Amino acid sequence: MIYTSNFARCATNIQAVSIALKSPEWYKGREYKKLAPPNWLLQDYHKGLSIEDYELYYYSEVLSRLNACEVVHDLGNNAILLCWESASDFCHRHLVAKWLNKEIGIEVEEYIEGGLF
């Protein structure tokens, strides 16, 4: 099973894997930069790029270049994919979750310390 969450909720969990371009300085866990959005995309989003365009660019520039089965193999069992945003905010970890579901049928759920969100 693969989960998603954010640094504030799960950064100390042993299964945590940062998929952010830059992790917090205090974060000492694993990182999987292959799923991180490129810096230019983050900058454009913060300057007003629409969510729809962000999704298109993220899929074409990141996810389309990866093999979902290999990503899952690299991440291992019970990985919790972390980025910065809260569960209700738009972020790339939700795009990764949809991509994994579409590509290989994995249901990715949001995780919080102590249970599922």
SULDA-V300786 format. One line per field, one symbol per residue. phi: phi as a letter, one per 20 degrees, with the letter a starting at -180 (. if undefined). burial: # if it has 24 or more other C-alpha atoms within 12 Angstrom, else .. A space follows every 50 residues. Layout:
BEGIN
phi = ???
burial = ???
END
This chain:
BEGIN
phi = .cccacgfecfeffefcfdefceggefdefccffefffgfffffffeogf gffgggffffecffeddgfffffffnflfdfdbeffgeefafffffgfff fffcmeeddfdcgnqff
burial = .######.###.#.#######.#...#.##########..##........ ...##.###..##....#..##..#..#######..#...########## .......#####.....
END
